Amino acid sequence: MKVDYLRISLTDRCNFNCIYCRPYKRIKILNRADLLSFEEIVDFIRLVVKFGIRKIRLTGGEPLIRKGVIELINMISKIEEIKEISMTTNGAKLEEFASGLKKAGLSRINVSLDSLNEKKFTQITGYNGLSRVLRGIRIATEAGLNPVKINTVVLGGINDDEILDLVEFSQKNYLIVRFIEYMPINGMGNRKWYVSNEIVRNIIEKRWGKLKPVPFIGNGPARYFVTRESNIPVGFISFISHPFCKECNRLRLTCDGKLRPCLISDFEVDVKNALRSKRNREKNIGELFREAVDFKVKREKKFTGFDFKRAGKFMFQIGG
């Protein structure tokens, strides 16, 4: 297994309150002192590139609400071994940041967009600002953060009637839409929301005919197809219906310094203390990194099914 991709959460704070991400009950938000500093994040990257890390994705919460994020990207871009820096955002602050992100060294961006209907968008996200997000997507495209990918979590009974609209929107605006199967991380949400990507694909094929698989270079587990009317890919991330654990090439670093080898396991190793210690720091980080990779390898060899309640944390705490 080649682990070359590190997802780094910058904060557990978010200006959205998405129904599949955050629970209704109040969850304590971390204090600033509990978060890794940007210097610590950069130090960690420098220490693990020798183990093969080449791609970085910045996530949250919402990464763009962490002050100084452009400077962080600039710092990471100076690490010679890192070949790509990307980001996942909800898009609410993109019109403000897109140009600066590109200049600092961000390669490309993914934007979460679960509805093109203002009322549904507000229902899903708790944020009445669809027009702002759409402007941000347009400005990100103009800034050259391409390919801009749109991530849509399909929720049965809520936005599953917008699948064709989202494909048409993405094709018209030269975006790559990816349909993501709803995952009840840590027991989150309503089981009725789950819609398999087989159903999503069938809906698309009834409109445009059989989809043709195409190769597409990227970090993640999406499978890409094109319609007979366009060469702009449509992606499917089918975590439940077509598990891809054996192909997973990533580790996740939470904003409070926990390295997690698997999204749906509560196993994590604490690298923050090692980063803040001056004794044997490089050696200790190396041992912790190898421990996380070893767990990942063993888990994938013994994979028998999903238990989303074992994640231990909600998505906004792990890093989207």
WOFENVEN-V434685 format. One record per residue. N is the residue number from 0. PHI is phi as a letter, one per 30 degrees, with the letter a starting at -180 (999 if undefined). OMEGA is omega in degrees with one decimal (999 if undefined). D_FIRST is the distance of its C-alpha to the first C-alpha in Angstrom with 2 decimals. Layout:
# WOFENVEN-V434685
n = (N N)
phi = (PHI PHI)
omega = (OMEGA OMEGA)
d_first = (D_FIRST D_FIRST)
This chain:
# WOFENVEN-V434685
n = (0 1 2 3 4 5 6 7 8 9 10 11 12 13 14 15 16 17 18 19 20 21 22 23 24 25 26 27 28 29 30 31 32 33 34 35 36 37 38 39 40 41 42 43 44 45 46 47 48 49 50 51 52 53 54 55 56 57 58 59 60 61 62 63 64 65 66 67 68 69 70 71 72 73 74 75 76 77 78 79 80 81 82 83 84 85 86 87 88 89 90 91 92 93 94 95 96 97 98 99 100 101 102 103 104 105 106 107 108 109 110 111 112 113 114 115 116 117 118 119 120 121 122 123 124 125 126 127 128 129 130 131 132 133 134 135 136 137 138 139 140 141 142 143 144 145 146 147 148 149 150 151 152 153 154 155 156 157 158 159 160 161 162 163 164 165 166 167 168 169 170 171 172 173 174 175 176 177 178 179 180 181 182 183 184 185 186 187 188 189 190 191 192 193 194 195 196 197 198 199 200 201 202 203 204 205 206 207 208 209 210 211 212 213 214 215 216 217 218 219 220 221 222 223 224 225 226 227 228 229 230 231 232 233 234 235 236 237 238 239 240 241 242 243 244 245 246 247 248 249 250 251 252 253 254 255 256 257 258 259 260 261 262 263 264 265 266 267 268 269 270 271 272 273 274 275 276 277 278 279 280 281 282 283 284 285 286 287 288 289 290 291 292 293 294 295 296 297 298 299 300 301 302 303 304 305 306 307 308 309 310 311 312 313 314 315 316 317 318 319)
phi = (999 c c b b c c c d c a c d a c c b d d c c c d d d d c d d d d e d d d d d d d d d d e d d d d c d d c j d b b b b c b b h c d d c d d i d d d d d d d d d d d e d d c a b b b c b d i d c d d d c e d d d d d d k d d a b c b d b c a c c e d d e d d d c i b c a e d d d d d d d d d d d d d j d c d d c c c b d d c e i b b d c c e d d d d d d d d d c h c c d b c c d d b d e h i d j c e d d d b d d d d e d d d d d d d c i e d c d b d b d a d c c d c c b b d d c a c d d c c b c c d c d b e b e d c d c b b b c d d c i c c c d b d c b d d a c d c d d d d c c d d h d d d d d d d d d d d d d d d d d d d d d c e b k c b d d d d i b d e d d d j d)
omega = (178.5 177.5 -176.5 -169.8 -178.5 174.8 -174.8 175.4 -177.9 -177.4 172.6 178.3 178.9 177.1 170.8 178.2 -171.6 -171.5 179.8 -175.0 -175.5 179.7 177.8 -179.5 -176.8 179.3 -178.4 176.4 -177.0 172.2 -177.9 -178.6 -179.7 -176.7 169.4 174.1 178.1 178.2 178.3 177.2 -179.4 177.1 -180.0 178.8 180.0 -178.0 -175.0 176.7 179.3 176.1 173.7 178.3 -177.8 -175.2 -178.9 170.1 178.6 -177.4 175.2 18.5 175.1 -173.4 -175.3 173.7 173.9 -176.9 176.0 -173.8 179.1 177.5 176.9 179.5 176.9 178.8 -179.0 -177.4 179.4 176.5 -169.6 -175.0 -178.3 -174.4 -177.7 173.8 179.6 -176.6 168.9 -175.5 174.1 172.2 -174.0 -178.6 -175.7 -177.7 177.9 -168.3 -168.2 -177.5 -179.9 177.7 179.6 -178.9 -178.6 177.7 176.7 -176.4 -175.7 -172.8 171.8 -179.3 175.7 180.0 -173.2 179.0 173.2 178.5 -173.1 -179.1 179.0 178.6 179.1 178.0 -176.4 -170.7 -173.3 -175.5 -179.2 -175.7 180.0 -177.4 178.7 178.5 -179.9 175.3 179.4 177.6 179.5 -178.1 176.7 177.5 179.6 -179.8 177.7 178.1 -172.0 -0.8 173.5 179.9 178.1 179.0 -179.5 172.7 -177.7 -176.8 -178.4 179.2 -179.4 -177.3 -176.9 174.9 -178.7 -174.9 -179.7 178.2 -178.7 175.4 -179.8 178.1 -177.8 -179.7 -178.7 -173.9 176.6 178.3 176.4 178.6 175.2 178.3 -173.7 176.6 177.2 179.2 -178.7 -176.9 -179.2 179.1 -172.7 167.7 -171.6 -178.9 -179.0 -179.2 -172.5 173.5 -178.6 178.3 171.8 177.6 179.3 -179.4 179.1 178.0 179.9 -177.2 176.0 -179.9 -172.3 -177.5 -174.2 178.4 -179.7 179.1 178.6 174.2 178.7 -177.3 179.0 -176.3 -164.1 -172.7 -176.6 171.5 -170.2 -179.2 173.3 174.5 179.6 -177.1 -175.7 175.3 176.4 -173.3 168.1 -175.0 177.4 174.9 -167.6 -172.1 -176.0 -175.6 178.3 -177.1 -177.4 -176.5 -176.6 179.9 -173.8 -176.0 -169.9 166.2 179.4 174.7 -179.2 -175.5 178.0 168.8 175.7 179.0 -174.7 179.0 -175.0 -178.3 -172.6 172.5 178.5 178.4 176.1 177.3 -175.7 178.2 -177.9 -179.6 179.0 178.6 -176.3 177.0 179.9 -178.1 174.2 -174.0 -178.1 179.6 -177.8 177.7 178.2 179.8 179.6 178.3 179.7 177.4 179.5 179.5 178.9 177.5 -178.9 -179.2 -178.5 -179.0 -176.6 177.4 -176.8 -175.0 -179.5 -179.1 -174.2 168.1 -172.2 179.2 180.0 -179.4 175.9 179.7 176.2 -172.9 -177.9 178.4 -179.1 -175.4 -172.9 999)
d_first = (0.00 3.80 6.34 9.52 11.84 14.33 17.06 20.18 23.15 26.43 28.79 29.41 32.64 33.20 36.28 35.35 35.45 33.42 34.16 30.58 29.32 32.10 34.18 37.96 38.53 38.64 35.57 36.05 34.64 33.33 35.71 35.02 34.80 31.90 29.75 27.74 29.88 28.74 29.05 26.73 24.12 24.41 24.34 21.09 19.48 21.03 19.69 15.98 15.84 15.56 12.07 11.12 12.60 14.54 15.55 17.79 19.40 22.54 23.63 26.19 28.51 29.88 28.71 31.88 34.14 32.77 35.29 34.23 31.03 32.04 32.39 28.92 27.47 29.68 28.38 24.68 25.58 26.94 23.60 23.04 19.25 19.01 19.27 19.81 21.49 22.15 23.90 24.59 28.29 31.02 33.07 36.23 36.35 34.90 38.34 38.95 35.67 34.24 36.00 35.22 31.52 31.37 33.45 31.33 28.19 26.59 24.95 25.31 25.94 25.42 28.52 28.89 31.85 32.68 36.22 38.73 41.56 42.88 43.92 40.63 38.67 40.73 40.34 36.52 36.11 39.35 39.91 42.76 41.49 40.06 42.11 40.71 37.11 38.08 39.76 36.69 34.56 37.22 37.43 33.66 33.84 36.86 35.18 32.45 29.46 28.33 26.93 28.13 26.30 28.12 26.32 28.50 28.06 30.25 32.62 34.87 38.54 37.96 36.35 35.38 38.58 37.36 34.49 36.60 38.06 34.68 33.67 37.06 36.82 33.48 34.72 37.99 36.44 33.57 30.91 27.73 28.03 25.08 26.13 24.17 24.74 26.44 24.52 26.80 24.83 26.55 29.06 30.13 32.50 34.12 32.65 34.96 33.02 30.10 30.22 27.54 26.42 27.90 31.23 30.59 29.73 32.85 35.00 33.86 34.39 37.86 38.77 37.13 36.34 33.12 30.14 28.40 24.59 23.64 20.57 20.11 17.99 16.69 14.15 14.49 14.58 18.13 19.45 22.43 25.79 29.16 32.65 35.34 37.16 34.54 31.55 30.26 27.08 27.01 23.69 22.73 20.27 20.61 18.82 21.26 22.38 19.07 16.21 12.89 10.90 8.26 7.96 8.38 7.27 10.20 12.20 15.97 18.75 22.00 25.30 26.43 23.58 21.26 17.49 16.08 12.52 13.96 16.99 18.71 18.48 20.97 18.78 18.83 19.45 22.43 21.90 25.32 27.31 25.29 25.78 29.47 30.01 31.16 30.42 27.24 25.52 22.89 22.12 22.07 19.80 17.28 17.54 17.28 14.17 12.43 14.11 12.74 9.03 10.06 11.91 9.27 7.22 10.78 12.11 9.99 10.79 14.34 14.79 18.50 19.71 20.52 22.85 23.38 25.97 23.43 22.23 25.09 25.76 26.82 24.93 27.14 26.28 22.50 22.38 22.56)
